[in-house]
Amino acid sequence: MTHHPRSLALAAAIAALALPALADSVNVYSSRHYDSDDALYQEFTKETGIDVNRIEAKADELIARLEAEGKNSPADVFITVDVGRMARAEQAGVLQPFSSDLIEARIPQHLRHPDNLWFGIAQRARIIFYARDRVEHPPVTYEALTDPEWKGRICIRSSSNVYNQSLLASLIEIHGEEAAKEWAAGIVANMARPPQGGDTDQLRGLVSGECDIAVANHYYFLRGFDGNVSGLSAGIENIGWVWPNQNGRGAHMNLTVAAQTRSSPNPEAATALLEFLTGDWAQQYFAGQTHEYPAVPGVGLDPGTARLGLFIPDSTTGTDAYSRNAARAQTIFNEVGWD
Ligand code: FE
């Protein structure tokens, strides 16, 4: 264990308060890869003296690694996007409940696992987009996407994508399995083309004229305003957006998710980092870098995200339903032939 001057000073201060000494470092496995996150972790180190070591890879690779390393894993914290992916870590048994009254107070209940196995640090909305010049009255609910009016007009990506799995998992929770299956079949019937590409490609379909309606996470659209996203930015003024189900439960929200790992060798440092991520500054910075919505209520938005205006998020469907219903969602996709 090495001590640089800052952590020695910190250790002395902590000893004076008769608190347990903090570890020098915390190890983060993250599937989120943005250079801008560096500044976030540097700020944490500046405030606490705790160094952050990050290993970045795809979520499934990190989960496999956590499983293989078992109780010898050096990881303290796991960060990924989409509750559906965090559910795989949950099922692999590589998480433990975080222990922090502060996190429970800061993060609304519907954005946390009921046993505190994970919590949201930022929110992403999966919403409806449309071509303004071809659609006068776009569908205003997820349910309305199955209306025969939209036959051959909807672009949405493949069912192997976790974003769609979580959306369908939410519909299973809200309407039951049979109705969710009917919905999925209705979407298949209305597809403009076999599912292909990522969310940006669905928006590109609106620009190219291949589709009139698209379903995508909100930030892919906002990136089109930031810079030159080929096939999107030049035609973005013709894309309108709908916040779905505003007269009902609200828009489907997913999460960038953080958790403490089961093996965590530096639990105090893990808690300190997780708590830091719920602070006002970190919330605004973290969400702002990716045009996500903060998980903590009342934290301001970056100007790019504020462009989409005010909306009602679905705060009645617990996000843990996305993990509970993930397997059933995949079965339904297979049954209805959603590629
Ligand atoms: Fe994404």
Residues whose N, C-alpha, C, O or C-beta is under 5 A from the ligand:
A	BS01	FE	none
